[in-house]
Amino acid sequence: MGKNVFLLGFLALILFLAFGCAGQAVSQDTQKPQAEAAPSPPTSSSQPASEPSSAAPAPPKKQESEETGMPDQKVVRGRVNLDEVGGESLKVSSVFKLNSSVEPDGSFSTVVSATNIQLIFVNDKDGQLRATAISVPDEPLVVDAKSTTKALLWVGFSVKSEEGSKALAYMEKLNCYPDLYAYVKANLKKKSLSQISNISNAEYVEIQKRCTDEILGLMKQRLPK
């Protein structure tokens, strides 16, 4: 897929200047294959052996989480950094589970993909979006200013864990990233994300414009001529 795809993704979201929730559709229970018939008891030597079955073997079943019973999903425990994220009576939502309560210490439990990365969202009691993060399988799930900054640069499509990890790491190499991160961290405790990223907010728009210019420059360097 390469860096070009990730750069295209970043550009799409920056130009949109808004949030989109593009998650995976909830997986349906796969139908369990019927059990194979028990082998017949041995026959006497006078009887011919039965012909081996020519039926094709059943396809392998997707791995299911012991905690959810659903293919390719799992329960994860995470934490909202309440020193950086504001709002009251916070709830965490993923595409597989809505409105998981955030405990007083910031801990929560939700259901995410066991194979792909995806966005999760934190809303307050008034339904305002306060923070967001990108869930990566087998990595700690922390919602804070850094996770929210990276989500602002994420297009929202679902990719495999390794590809997503590379894209998230690459975001921090953008020259505009430190300024965007500093701006989000300074405002996240006291404002909702709709207030922070509003297109009428001149400071935010200026930072995003620099991100756009930087990404366009990188694309010109790497795209075939």
Accessible surface in RSA format (square Angstrom, percent):
REM  Atomic radii and reference values for relative SASA: ProtOr
REM  Chains: A
REM  Algorithm: Lee & Richards
REM  Probe-radius: 1.40
REM  Slices: 20
REM RES _ NUM      All-atoms   Total-Side   Main-Chain    Non-polar    All polar
REM                ABS   REL    ABS   REL    ABS   REL    ABS   REL    ABS   REL
RES MET A   1   127.96  66.3  52.76  34.9  75.20 179.1  68.44  58.2  59.52  78.9
RES GLY A   2    47.05  58.0   0.00   N/A  47.05  58.0  38.87 106.7   8.18  18.3
RES LYS A   3    97.21  47.4  91.23  56.0   5.98  14.2  57.73  52.0  39.48  42.0
RES ASN A   4    44.56  30.7  42.87  41.4   1.69   4.1  12.93  31.1  31.63  30.6
RES VAL A   5    51.87  34.1  51.02  46.2   0.85   2.0  51.02  44.3   0.85   2.3
RES PHE A   6    13.44   6.7  12.76   7.9   0.68   1.8  13.36   8.1   0.08   0.2
RES LEU A   7     0.06   0.0   0.06   0.0   0.00   0.0   0.06   0.0   0.00   0.0
RES LEU A   8    87.47  48.7  82.35  58.9   5.12  12.9  82.64  58.0   4.83  13.0
RES GLY A   9     6.75   8.3   0.00   N/A   6.75   8.3   6.28  17.2   0.47   1.1
RES PHE A  10     2.48   1.2   2.48   1.5   0.00   0.0   2.48   1.5   0.00   0.0
RES LEU A  11    20.01  11.1  20.01  14.3   0.00   0.0  20.01  14.1   0.00   0.0
RES ALA A  12    49.96  45.9  35.75  55.2  14.21  32.3  44.11  62.1   5.85  15.5
RES LEU A  13    14.78   8.2  12.48   8.9   2.30   5.8  13.74   9.7   1.04   2.8
RES ILE A  14     2.92   1.7   1.88   1.4   1.04   2.5   2.21   1.6   0.72   1.9
RES LEU A  15   116.24  64.7  91.14  65.2  25.10  63.1  93.85  65.9  22.39  60.3
RES PHE A  16   130.46  65.3 109.68  67.9  20.79  54.1 115.85  70.2  14.61  41.8
RES LEU A  17    46.58  25.9  35.73  25.6  10.85  27.3  38.51  27.0   8.07  21.7
RES ALA A  18    44.25  40.7  34.04  52.5  10.21  23.2  39.23  55.3   5.02  13.3
RES PHE A  19    56.48  28.3  31.45  19.5  25.03  65.1  31.80  19.3  24.68  70.6
RES GLY A  20    34.92  43.1   0.00   N/A  34.92  43.1  30.22  82.9   4.70  10.5
RES CYS A  21    89.40  67.6  53.48  59.7  35.91  84.4  26.95  68.3  62.45  67.3
RES ALA A  22    52.72  48.5  42.49  65.6  10.23  23.3  48.97  69.0   3.74   9.9
RES GLY A  23    36.92  45.5   0.00   N/A  36.92  45.5   4.89  13.4  32.03  71.7
RES GLN A  24    37.49  21.0  31.65  23.1   5.84  13.9  22.85  48.6  14.64  11.1
RES ALA A  25    91.93  84.5  65.99 101.8  25.94  59.0  76.18 107.3  15.75  41.7
RES VAL A  26    72.27  47.6  60.94  55.2  11.34  27.3  60.94  52.9  11.34  30.7
RES SER A  27    34.14  28.8  25.14  33.6   9.00  20.7  15.13  32.2  19.01  26.6
RES GLN A  28   141.10  78.9 131.60  96.2   9.51  22.6  58.10 123.7  83.01  63.0
RES ASP A  29    97.80  68.5  75.05  74.7  22.75  53.8  29.58  69.6  68.23  68.0
RES THR A  30    48.12  34.2  36.36  36.9  11.76  28.0  41.53  55.8   6.60  10.0
RES GLN A  31   174.52  97.6 145.85 106.6  28.67  68.3  54.76 116.6 119.76  90.8
RES LYS A  32   148.00  72.2 130.92  80.3  17.08  40.7  73.65  66.3  74.35  79.2
RES PRO A  33    73.82  53.8  48.70  44.4  25.12  91.3  60.00  49.5  13.83  85.9
RES GLN A  34   173.36  96.9 148.66 108.6  24.69  58.8  58.07 123.6 115.29  87.4
RES ALA A  35   100.82  92.7  64.51  99.6  36.31  82.6  74.67 105.2  26.16  69.3
RES GLU A  36   167.17  96.0 138.05 104.4  29.12  69.3  59.21 114.5 107.96  88.1
RES ALA A  37    98.11  90.2  64.65  99.8  33.46  76.1  75.19 105.9  22.92  60.7
RES ALA A  38    88.75  81.6  60.83  93.9  27.92  63.5  65.99  92.9  22.76  60.3
RES PRO A  39   126.40  92.1 100.28  91.4  26.12  94.9 110.78  91.5  15.62  97.1
RES SER A  40    97.66  82.5  70.64  94.3  27.02  62.2  34.80  74.1  62.86  88.1
RES PRO A  41   107.55  78.4  98.32  89.6   9.23  33.6 104.46  86.2   3.09  19.2
RES PRO A  42   135.04  98.4 102.86  93.8  32.18 117.0 113.79  93.9  21.25 132.1
RES THR A  43    81.58  58.0  52.43  53.2  29.15  69.5  47.24  63.5  34.34  51.9
RES SER A  44    64.83  54.8  48.00  64.1  16.84  38.8  52.93 112.7  11.91  16.7
RES SER A  45   124.95 105.6  81.40 108.6  43.55 100.3  58.92 125.5  66.03  92.5
RES SER A  46   101.24  85.5  62.80  83.8  38.43  88.5  57.52 122.5  43.71  61.2
RES GLN A  47    98.41  55.0  89.69  65.6   8.72  20.8  23.63  50.3  74.78  56.7
RES PRO A  48   123.25  89.8  99.80  91.0  23.46  85.3 111.58  92.1  11.67  72.5
RES ALA A  49    92.50  85.1  64.73  99.9  27.77  63.2  69.05  97.2  23.45  62.1
RES SER A  50   106.97  90.4  77.49 103.4  29.48  67.9  53.88 114.7  53.09  74.4
RES GLU A  51   154.83  88.9 132.85 100.5  21.98  52.3  62.66 121.2  92.18  75.3
RES PRO A  52   118.37  86.3  93.64  85.4  24.74  89.9 105.82  87.4  12.55  78.0
RES SER A  53   100.02  84.5  59.86  79.9  40.15  92.5  55.08 117.3  44.93  62.9
RES SER A  54   118.87 100.4  80.17 107.0  38.70  89.2  53.48 113.9  65.38  91.6
RES ALA A  55    82.30  75.7  52.37  80.8  29.93  68.1  63.15  88.9  19.15  50.7
RES ALA A  56    90.75  83.4  61.06  94.2  29.69  67.5  66.01  93.0  24.74  65.5
RES PRO A  57   125.03  91.1 100.79  91.9  24.24  88.1 112.26  92.7  12.77  79.4
RES ALA A  58    61.41  56.5  32.23  49.7  29.18  66.4  37.88  53.3  23.54  62.3
RES PRO A  59   109.67  79.9  96.08  87.6  13.59  49.4 102.58  84.7   7.09  44.1
RES PRO A  60   131.18  95.6 103.16  94.0  28.03 101.9 114.25  94.3  16.93 105.2
RES LYS A  61    80.22  39.1  47.52  29.2  32.70  77.9  42.16  37.9  38.06  40.5
RES LYS A  62   114.71  56.0 103.47  63.5  11.24  26.8  64.75  58.3  49.96  53.2
RES GLN A  63   153.61  85.9 137.89 100.8  15.72  37.4  50.73 108.0 102.88  78.0
RES GLU A  64    57.31  32.9  39.38  29.8  17.93  42.7  13.37  25.9  43.95  35.9
RES SER A  65    20.04  16.9   6.64   8.9  13.41  30.9  13.47  28.7   6.57   9.2
RES GLU A  66   181.62 104.3 139.35 105.4  42.27 100.6  61.89 119.7 119.73  97.8
RES GLU A  67   109.77  63.0  73.12  55.3  36.66  87.3  41.19  79.7  68.59  56.0
RES THR A  68    38.92  27.7   8.33   8.4  30.59  72.9  16.65  22.4  22.27  33.7
RES GLY A  69    37.51  46.3   0.00   N/A  37.51  46.3  27.86  76.4   9.65  21.6
RES MET A  70    42.26  21.9  42.26  28.0   0.00   0.0  27.62  23.5  14.64  19.4
RES PRO A  71     0.87   0.6   0.87   0.8   0.00   0.0   0.87   0.7   0.00   0.0
RES ASP A  72    41.25  28.9  36.30  36.1   4.95  11.7  11.12  26.2  30.13  30.1
RES GLN A  73     8.55   4.8   7.34   5.4   1.21   2.9   0.71   1.5   7.84   5.9
RES LYS A  74    45.54  22.2  45.54  27.9   0.00   0.0  30.40  27.4  15.14  16.1
RES VAL A  75    31.87  21.0  21.71  19.7  10.16  24.5  21.71  18.9  10.16  27.6
RES VAL A  76    25.29  16.6  21.52  19.5   3.77   9.1  25.29  22.0   0.00   0.0
RES ARG A  77   161.63  67.9 138.07  70.4  23.56  56.1  66.14  90.4  95.49  57.9
RES GLY A  78    10.12  12.5   0.00   N/A  10.12  12.5   6.34  17.4   3.78   8.5
RES ARG A  79   110.01  46.2 109.95  56.1   0.06   0.1  43.07  58.9  66.94  40.6
RES VAL A  80     1.05   0.7   0.00   0.0   1.05   2.5   0.00   0.0   1.05   2.9
RES ASN A  81    28.79  19.9  27.97  27.0   0.83   2.0   0.88   2.1  27.91  27.0
RES LEU A  82    56.07  31.2  51.38  36.8   4.69  11.8  51.38  36.1   4.69  12.6
RES ASP A  83   126.69  88.7 104.52 104.0  22.17  52.4  27.31  64.3  99.38  99.1
RES GLU A  84    29.23  16.8  27.04  20.5   2.19   5.2  10.32  20.0  18.91  15.4
RES VAL A  85     1.75   1.2   0.00   0.0   1.75   4.2   0.00   0.0   1.75   4.8
RES GLY A  86     3.89   4.8   0.00   N/A   3.89   4.8   3.89  10.7   0.00   0.0
RES GLY A  87    36.11  44.5   0.00   N/A  36.11  44.5   7.77  21.3  28.35  63.5
RES GLU A  88   109.60  62.9 103.30  78.1   6.31  15.0  44.19  85.5  65.42  53.4
RES SER A  89    76.79  64.9  49.37  65.9  27.42  63.2  33.52  71.4  43.26  60.6
RES LEU A  90     9.38   5.2   4.05   2.9   5.32  13.4   4.05   2.8   5.32  14.3
RES LYS A  91    72.56  35.4  72.38  44.4   0.18   0.4  39.25  35.3  33.31  35.5
RES VAL A  92     0.00   0.0   0.00   0.0   0.00   0.0   0.00   0.0   0.00   0.0
RES SER A  93    15.56  13.1  15.56  20.8   0.00   0.0   9.48  20.2   6.07   8.5
RES SER A  94     3.88   3.3   0.00   0.0   3.88   8.9   3.25   6.9   0.63   0.9
RES VAL A  95    52.83  34.8  31.00  28.1  21.84  52.6  37.74  32.8  15.09  40.9
RES PHE A  96    33.46  16.7   3.18   2.0  30.28  78.8   4.65   2.8  28.81  82.5
RES LYS A  97    88.71  43.3  83.32  51.1   5.39  12.8  38.33  34.5  50.38  53.7
RES LEU A  98   128.22  71.4 110.21  78.8  18.01  45.3 110.21  77.4  18.01  48.5
RES ASN A  99    95.58  65.9  80.65  77.9  14.93  35.9  15.86  38.2  79.71  77.0
RES SER A 100     9.17   7.7   3.57   4.8   5.59  12.9   9.17  19.5   0.00   0.0
RES SER A 101    56.48  47.7  45.56  60.8  10.92  25.2  27.49  58.5  28.99  40.6
RES VAL A 102    23.00  15.1   2.60   2.4  20.41  49.2   2.60   2.3  20.41  55.3
RES GLU A 103    88.07  50.6  85.62  64.8   2.45   5.8  28.08  54.3  59.99  49.0
RES PRO A 104   126.45  92.2  97.39  88.8  29.06 105.6 109.47  90.4  16.98 105.5
RES ASP A 105   105.14  73.6  77.69  77.3  27.45  64.9  49.69 117.0  55.45  55.3
RES GLY A 106     0.00   0.0   0.00   N/A   0.00   0.0   0.00   0.0   0.00   0.0
RES SER A 107    41.37  35.0  41.37  55.2   0.01   0.0  31.11  66.3  10.26  14.4
RES PHE A 108     8.23   4.1   0.00   0.0   8.23  21.4   6.68   4.0   1.55   4.4
RES SER A 109    41.83  35.4  36.30  48.4   5.53  12.7  28.42  60.5  13.41  18.8
RES THR A 110     0.53   0.4   0.00   0.0   0.53   1.3   0.53   0.7   0.00   0.0
RES VAL A 111    18.61  12.2  18.61  16.8   0.00   0.0  18.61  16.2   0.00   0.0
RES VAL A 112     0.59   0.4   0.59   0.5   0.00   0.0   0.59   0.5   0.00   0.0
RES SER A 113     1.53   1.3   1.50   2.0   0.03   0.1   0.17   0.4   1.37   1.9
RES ALA A 114    36.20  33.3  20.88  32.2  15.31  34.8  20.88  29.4  15.31  40.6
RES THR A 115    56.86  40.4  48.81  49.5   8.05  19.2  45.46  61.1  11.40  17.2
RES ASN A 116    22.35  15.4  22.14  21.4   0.21   0.5   0.00   0.0  22.35  21.6
RES ILE A 117     0.00   0.0   0.00   0.0   0.00   0.0   0.00   0.0   0.00   0.0
RES GLN A 118     5.55   3.1   1.94   1.4   3.61   8.6   5.55  11.8   0.00   0.0
RES LEU A 119    16.63   9.3  10.55   7.5   6.09  15.3  10.55   7.4   6.09  16.4
RES ILE A 120     0.00   0.0   0.00   0.0   0.00   0.0   0.00   0.0   0.00   0.0
RES PHE A 121    26.67  13.3  26.67  16.5   0.00   0.0  26.67  16.2   0.00   0.0
RES VAL A 122     0.00   0.0   0.00   0.0   0.00   0.0   0.00   0.0   0.00   0.0
RES ASN A 123    38.57  26.6  38.57  37.3   0.00   0.0  12.36  29.8  26.21  25.3
RES ASP A 124    12.97   9.1   7.30   7.3   5.67  13.4   1.05   2.5  11.93  11.9
RES LYS A 125   131.96  64.4  93.37  57.3  38.58  91.9  59.26  53.3  72.70  77.4
RES ASP A 126   107.38  75.2  76.74  76.4  30.63  72.4  26.11  61.4  81.27  81.0
RES GLY A 127    50.46  62.2   0.00   N/A  50.46  62.2  29.00  79.6  21.46  48.1
RES GLN A 128    80.68  45.1  79.06  57.8   1.61   3.8  19.75  42.0  60.93  46.2
RES LEU A 129    33.40  18.6  29.08  20.8   4.32  10.9  29.08  20.4   4.32  11.6
RES ARG A 130    27.72  11.6  27.72  14.1   0.00   0.0   0.00   0.0  27.72  16.8
RES ALA A 131     0.00   0.0   0.00   0.0   0.00   0.0   0.00   0.0   0.00   0.0
RES THR A 132     0.73   0.5   0.73   0.7   0.00   0.0   0.73   1.0   0.00   0.0
RES ALA A 133     1.31   1.2   1.31   2.0   0.00   0.0   1.31   1.8   0.00   0.0
RES ILE A 134    16.99   9.7   2.54   1.9  14.46  34.8   2.54   1.8  14.46  39.2
RES SER A 135     4.38   3.7   4.34   5.8   0.04   0.1   0.04   0.1   4.34   6.1
RES VAL A 136    12.02   7.9   5.16   4.7   6.86  16.5   5.16   4.5   6.86  18.6
RES PRO A 137     8.27   6.0   3.75   3.4   4.52  16.4   4.89   4.0   3.38  21.0
RES ASP A 138   135.32  94.8  94.31  93.9  41.01  97.0  43.12 101.5  92.20  91.9
RES GLU A 139    88.28  50.7  72.60  54.9  15.68  37.3  25.13  48.6  63.16  51.6
RES PRO A 140   124.90  91.0  93.15  84.9  31.75 115.4 105.26  86.9  19.64 122.1
RES LEU A 141    13.52   7.5   8.99   6.4   4.54  11.4   9.53   6.7   4.00  10.8
RES VAL A 142    49.30  32.4  41.16  37.3   8.14  19.6  41.16  35.8   8.14  22.1
RES VAL A 143     0.00   0.0   0.00   0.0   0.00   0.0   0.00   0.0   0.00   0.0
RES ASP A 144    27.36  19.2  27.36  27.2   0.00   0.0   0.07   0.2  27.29  27.2
RES ALA A 145     0.00   0.0   0.00   0.0   0.00   0.0   0.00   0.0   0.00   0.0
RES LYS A 146    87.89  42.9  87.33  53.6   0.56   1.3  41.59  37.4  46.30  49.3
RES SER A 147    16.83  14.2  10.55  14.1   6.28  14.5  16.21  34.5   0.63   0.9
RES THR A 148     0.00   0.0   0.00   0.0   0.00   0.0   0.00   0.0   0.00   0.0
RES THR A 149     0.00   0.0   0.00   0.0   0.00   0.0   0.00   0.0   0.00   0.0
RES LYS A 150    25.18  12.3  25.18  15.5   0.00   0.0   8.57   7.7  16.61  17.7
RES ALA A 151     3.02   2.8   0.67   1.0   2.35   5.3   0.67   0.9   2.35   6.2
RES LEU A 152     7.82   4.4   5.59   4.0   2.23   5.6   5.69   4.0   2.13   5.7
RES LEU A 153     0.00   0.0   0.00   0.0   0.00   0.0   0.00   0.0   0.00   0.0
RES TRP A 154     4.35   1.7   2.56   1.2   1.78   4.2   1.80   1.0   2.55   4.1
RES VAL A 155    41.79  27.5  27.82  25.2  13.97  33.7  27.87  24.2  13.91  37.7
RES GLY A 156     2.87   3.5   0.00   N/A   2.87   3.5   0.42   1.1   2.46   5.5
RES PHE A 157    62.40  31.2  56.23  34.8   6.17  16.1  60.57  36.7   1.83   5.2
RES SER A 158    42.31  35.8  15.28  20.4  27.03  62.3  16.10  34.3  26.22  36.7
RES VAL A 159    11.72   7.7   5.78   5.2   5.94  14.3  11.72  10.2   0.00   0.0
RES LYS A 160   117.76  57.5 117.31  72.0   0.45   1.1  81.31  73.2  36.46  38.8
RES SER A 161    31.85  26.9  30.75  41.0   1.10   2.5  18.53  39.5  13.32  18.7
RES GLU A 162   118.99  68.3 110.52  83.6   8.47  20.2  46.54  90.0  72.45  59.2
RES GLU A 163    55.74  32.0  55.34  41.9   0.39   0.9  20.54  39.7  35.20  28.7
RES GLY A 164     0.00   0.0   0.00   N/A   0.00   0.0   0.00   0.0   0.00   0.0
RES SER A 165    35.12  29.7  27.93  37.3   7.19  16.6  28.01  59.7   7.11  10.0
RES LYS A 166   127.60  62.2 118.57  72.7   9.03  21.5  77.33  69.6  50.27  53.5
RES ALA A 167     0.19   0.2   0.00   0.0   0.19   0.4   0.19   0.3   0.00   0.0
RES LEU A 168    20.71  11.5  20.71  14.8   0.00   0.0  20.71  14.5   0.00   0.0
RES ALA A 169    56.84  52.3  47.68  73.6   9.16  20.8  52.38  73.8   4.47  11.8
RES TYR A 170    20.89   9.8  19.89  11.3   1.00   2.6  15.72  11.8   5.17   6.4
RES MET A 171     0.00   0.0   0.00   0.0   0.00   0.0   0.00   0.0   0.00   0.0
RES GLU A 172    74.83  43.0  56.43  42.7  18.40  43.8  15.03  29.1  59.80  48.8
RES LYS A 173   145.03  70.8 117.86  72.3  27.16  64.7  79.48  71.5  65.55  69.8
RES LEU A 174     3.96   2.2   1.36   1.0   2.60   6.5   1.95   1.4   2.01   5.4
RES ASN A 175   125.96  86.9 106.26 102.7  19.69  47.4  32.23  77.6  93.73  90.6
RES CYS A 176     2.50   1.9   1.65   1.8   0.85   2.0   2.37   6.0   0.13   0.1
RES TYR A 177    11.79   5.5  11.79   6.7   0.00   0.0  11.79   8.9   0.00   0.0
RES PRO A 178    75.69  55.2  69.53  63.4   6.16  22.4  72.44  59.8   3.25  20.2
RES ASP A 179    63.28  44.3  59.48  59.2   3.80   9.0   9.48  22.3  53.80  53.7
RES LEU A 180     0.00   0.0   0.00   0.0   0.00   0.0   0.00   0.0   0.00   0.0
RES TYR A 181    54.46  25.4  54.46  31.0   0.00   0.0  37.67  28.3  16.78  20.7
RES ALA A 182    58.25  53.6  49.54  76.4   8.71  19.8  54.18  76.3   4.07  10.8
RES TYR A 183    15.00   7.0   9.00   5.1   6.00  15.6  12.52   9.4   2.48   3.1
RES VAL A 184     0.00   0.0   0.00   0.0   0.00   0.0   0.00   0.0   0.00   0.0
RES LYS A 185    98.19  47.9  87.52  53.7  10.67  25.4  42.84  38.6  55.35  59.0
RES ALA A 186    68.05  62.6  44.31  68.4  23.74  54.0  55.16  77.7  12.89  34.1
RES ASN A 187    15.58  10.7  15.58  15.1   0.00   0.0   0.04   0.1  15.54  15.0
RES LEU A 188     0.00   0.0   0.00   0.0   0.00   0.0   0.00   0.0   0.00   0.0
RES LYS A 189   106.42  51.9  98.58  60.5   7.84  18.7  73.04  65.7  33.38  35.6
RES LYS A 190   144.75  70.6 113.34  69.5  31.41  74.8  65.23  58.7  79.52  84.7
RES LYS A 191    70.46  34.4  69.97  42.9   0.49   1.2  35.17  31.7  35.29  37.6
RES SER A 192     4.62   3.9   4.19   5.6   0.43   1.0   3.19   6.8   1.43   2.0
RES LEU A 193     0.09   0.0   0.09   0.1   0.00   0.0   0.09   0.1   0.00   0.0
RES SER A 194    60.66  51.3  51.45  68.7   9.21  21.2  49.85 106.1  10.81  15.1
RES GLN A 195   104.70  58.5  94.35  69.0  10.35  24.6  32.07  68.3  72.63  55.1
RES ILE A 196     0.00   0.0   0.00   0.0   0.00   0.0   0.00   0.0   0.00   0.0
RES SER A 197     8.46   7.1   6.51   8.7   1.95   4.5   1.08   2.3   7.38  10.3
RES ASN A 198    68.48  47.2  61.85  59.8   6.63  16.0  11.96  28.8  56.52  54.6
RES ILE A 199   118.26  67.3 101.41  75.5  16.86  40.6 101.41  73.0  16.86  45.7
RES SER A 200    99.01  83.7  63.28  84.5  35.73  82.3  53.72 114.4  45.29  63.5
RES ASN A 201    32.22  22.2  24.23  23.4   8.00  19.3  14.39  34.6  17.84  17.2
RES ALA A 202    80.92  74.4  66.74 103.0  14.18  32.3  73.10 102.9   7.82  20.7
RES GLU A 203   105.67  60.7  96.25  72.8   9.43  22.4  37.67  72.9  68.00  55.5
RES TYR A 204     2.63   1.2   2.63   1.5   0.00   0.0   0.00   0.0   2.63   3.2
RES VAL A 205    48.62  32.0  48.31  43.7   0.31   0.8  48.31  42.0   0.31   0.8
RES GLU A 206    84.92  48.8  80.87  61.2   4.05   9.6  53.90 104.3  31.02  25.3
RES ILE A 207     8.67   4.9   8.67   6.5   0.00   0.0   8.67   6.2   0.00   0.0
RES GLN A 208     4.84   2.7   4.77   3.5   0.08   0.2   2.71   5.8   2.13   1.6
RES LYS A 209   126.15  61.5 120.54  74.0   5.62  13.4  93.74  84.4  32.42  34.5
RES ARG A 210    89.28  37.5  84.98  43.3   4.30  10.2  54.97  75.1  34.31  20.8
RES CYS A 211     0.00   0.0   0.00   0.0   0.00   0.0   0.00   0.0   0.00   0.0
RES THR A 212    16.15  11.5  16.15  16.4   0.00   0.0  12.75  17.1   3.40   5.1
RES ASP A 213    72.25  50.6  60.86  60.6  11.39  26.9  29.46  69.3  42.79  42.7
RES GLU A 214    36.52  21.0  24.83  18.8  11.68  27.8  27.92  54.0   8.59   7.0
RES ILE A 215     0.00   0.0   0.00   0.0   0.00   0.0   0.00   0.0   0.00   0.0
RES LEU A 216    70.83  39.4  70.53  50.5   0.30   0.8  70.53  49.5   0.30   0.8
RES GLY A 217    28.19  34.8   0.00   N/A  28.19  34.8  26.52  72.8   1.67   3.7
RES LEU A 218    32.69  18.2  32.15  23.0   0.53   1.3  32.15  22.6   0.53   1.4
RES MET A 219    19.18   9.9  19.18  12.7   0.00   0.0  19.18  16.3   0.00   0.0
RES LYS A 220   155.27  75.7 141.53  86.8  13.74  32.7  88.59  79.7  66.68  71.0
RES GLN A 221   134.67  75.3 100.14  73.2  34.53  82.2  41.14  87.6  93.53  70.9
RES ARG A 222    97.42  40.9  73.73  37.6  23.70  56.4  30.59  41.8  66.83  40.5
RES LEU A 223    72.77  40.5  67.28  48.1   5.49  13.8  67.28  47.3   5.49  14.8
RES PRO A 224   125.40  91.4  92.57  84.4  32.83 119.3 104.09  85.9  21.31 132.4
RES LYS A 225   237.26 115.7 157.66  96.7  79.60 189.5 135.34 121.8 101.92 108.6
END  Absolute sums over single chains surface
CHAIN  1 A    13139.7      10315.6       2824.1       7605.9       5533.8
END  Absolute sums over all chains
TOTAL         13139.7      10315.6       2824.1       7605.9       5533.8
